């Protein structure tokens, strides 16, 4: 077990070092993580809304039952059927307790929906921030790489790279970084 833990720690430290040396990949990984959280939160909201709808239906059905039993109680009283009045009142009281429990449950579900929606908005904002930082890091990285390439190759010239070349450089940089990450994943899988 010690060997496996040592190997695991070694691989984690190498991955952390790699991500520190390639911050754009760390930002990509963070953005992907946030995207997954966003999706999970969206699914949770949908599930909670479904649950809310079911509880509302149960409350409505219970209210109809209470109303039906209340009418029966009044009818039994009017007919002087006291043998039916007490059990009907007990049943009505049980339905009212059930309705109160359902109402409390619905309030809890509504509160969870509200909190989950707030969380979703926070995740969305955080993801936009990470996306902006990733774009800045990528632009800085492409600019630094382009500047380093132009120094030796084109010293003394007034040639300026076009935006088409910058975007091509950025595209290649992303592709190369993705290949490096895939290679690392393969190496870790062995």
C-alpha positions in Angstrom: 0.0 0.0 0.0 2.9 2.4 0.7 4.3 2.0 -2.8 0.9 2.9 -4.3 0.5 5.9 -2.0 4.0 7.1 -2.9 3.4 6.7 -6.6 0.0 8.5 -6.3 1.7 11.4 -4.4 4.4 11.5 -7.0 2.0 11.7 -9.8 -0.2 14.3 -8.1 2.9 16.5 -7.4 4.0 16.1 -11.0 0.5 17.1 -12.2 0.4 20.1 -9.9 3.9 21.2 -11.1 2.8 20.8 -14.7 -0.4 22.8 -14.0 1.7 25.5 -12.3 4.0 25.7 -15.3 1.0 25.8 -17.6 -1.6 28.0 -15.8 -3.8 28.2 -18.8 -4.4 24.4 -18.4 -5.3 24.9 -14.8 -7.8 27.5 -15.7 -9.2 25.2 -18.4 -9.6 22.4 -15.8 -11.2 24.8 -13.3 -13.6 26.1 -16.0 -14.5 22.5 -16.8 -15.1 21.7 -13.2 -17.3 24.8 -12.9 -19.3 23.8 -16.0 -20.0 20.4 -14.5 -21.1 22.0 -11.2 -23.3 24.4 -13.2 -24.9 21.4 -14.9 -25.4 19.5 -11.7 -27.0 22.5 -10.1 -29.3 23.0 -13.1 -30.4 19.3 -12.8 -30.9 19.7 -9.0 -33.1 22.8 -9.6 -35.2 20.8 -12.1 -35.5 17.9 -9.7 -36.5 20.3 -6.9 -39.1 22.0 -9.1 -40.6 18.6 -9.9 -40.7 17.7 -6.3 -42.4 21.1 -5.5 -45.0 20.4 -8.1 -45.7 16.9 -6.7 -46.0 18.3 -3.1 -48.3 21.1 -4.4 -50.6 18.4 -6.0 -50.5 16.4 -2.7 -51.5 19.6 -0.8 -54.3 20.3 -3.2 -55.6 16.7 -3.0 -55.4 16.7 0.8 -57.3 20.1 0.9 -60.0 18.5 -1.3 -60.2 15.5 1.0 -60.5 17.8 4.1 -63.3 19.7 2.4 -65.1 16.5 1.5 -64.8 15.2 5.1 -65.9 18.5 6.5 -69.1 18.3 4.4 -69.6 14.7 5.6 -69.3 15.8 9.2 -71.9 18.5 8.7 -74.2 16.1 6.9 -73.8 13.5 9.8 -74.5 16.2 12.4 -77.6 17.4 10.5 -78.8 13.8 10.3 -78.0 13.4 14.0 -75.6 10.4 13.2 -73.3 11.0 16.2 -71.8 7.5 15.6 -70.3 8.9 12.4 -69.5 12.4 13.5 -66.6 11.6 15.9 -64.7 9.2 13.6 -65.2 11.6 10.7 -63.8 14.5 12.8 -60.8 12.4 13.7 -60.2 11.6 10.1 -60.5 15.3 9.1 -58.0 16.2 11.9 -55.6 13.6 10.6 -55.9 15.0 7.1 -55.3 18.5 8.4 -52.1 17.3 10.2 -51.0 15.7 6.9 -51.7 18.9 5.1 -49.6 20.9 7.5 -46.7 18.5 7.1 -47.0 18.7 3.4 -47.1 22.5 3.6 -43.9 22.5 5.8 -42.3 20.2 3.3 -43.2 22.4 0.4 -41.8 25.5 2.2 -38.5 23.5 2.7 -38.4 22.6 -1.0 -39.0 26.2 -2.1 -36.2 27.3 0.2 -33.9 24.7 -1.3 -34.8 25.9 -4.8 -34.0 29.5 -3.9 -30.7 28.6 -2.3 -29.8 26.3 -5.3 -30.6 29.1 -7.7 -28.4 31.5 -5.8 -25.6 28.9 -5.9 -26.2 28.4 -9.7 -25.8 32.2 -10.2 -22.6 32.2 -8.1 -21.1 29.3 -10.1 -22.1 31.1 -13.4 -20.3 34.3 -12.3 -17.3 32.4 -11.2 -17.2 30.5 -14.5 -17.3 33.7 -16.4 -14.4 35.1 -14.3 -12.4 32.0 -14.9 -13.2 32.1 -18.7 -12.0 35.8 -18.8 -8.8 34.9 -16.9 -8.2 32.0 -19.2 -8.6 34.2 -22.2 -6.2 36.8 -20.7 -3.7 34.1 -19.9 -4.0 32.6 -23.4 -3.5 36.0 -25.0 -0.5 36.8 -22.8 1.0 33.4 -23.5 0.5 33.8 -27.3 1.9 37.3 -27.2 4.9 36.2 -25.2 5.5 33.2 -27.5 5.1 35.4 -30.6 7.4 38.0 -29.2 10.0 35.4 -28.3 9.8 33.9 -31.8 10.0 37.3 -33.5 13.1 38.5 -31.6 15.6 36.2 -33.2 13.9 35.8 -36.6 13.0 39.3 -37.3 15.2 41.6 -35.3 15.6 45.0 -37.0 12.5 44.6 -39.1 9.4 46.7 -38.6 7.1 43.8 -39.6 4.2 43.4 -37.2 2.3 40.2 -37.0 -1.3 40.3 -38.2 -4.2 39.3 -36.0 -4.7 36.2 -38.3 -1.2 35.0 -37.3 -1.9 35.7 -33.6 -5.1 33.7 -33.7 -3.3 30.9 -35.6 -0.6 31.0 -32.9 -3.2 30.9 -30.2 -5.0 28.0 -31.9 -1.7 26.0 -32.2 -0.8 26.8 -28.6 -4.2 25.5 -27.4 -3.8 22.4 -29.5 -0.3 21.7 -28.3 -1.3 22.2 -24.7 -4.2 19.8 -25.2 -1.9 17.2 -26.7 0.5 17.6 -23.7 -2.4 17.1 -21.3 -3.7 14.0 -23.1 -0.2 12.6 -23.1 0.1 13.2 -19.3 -3.3 11.5 -18.8 -2.1 8.5 -20.8 1.2 8.3 -18.8 -0.8 8.5 -15.5 -3.1 5.7 -16.7 -0.2 3.3 -17.1 
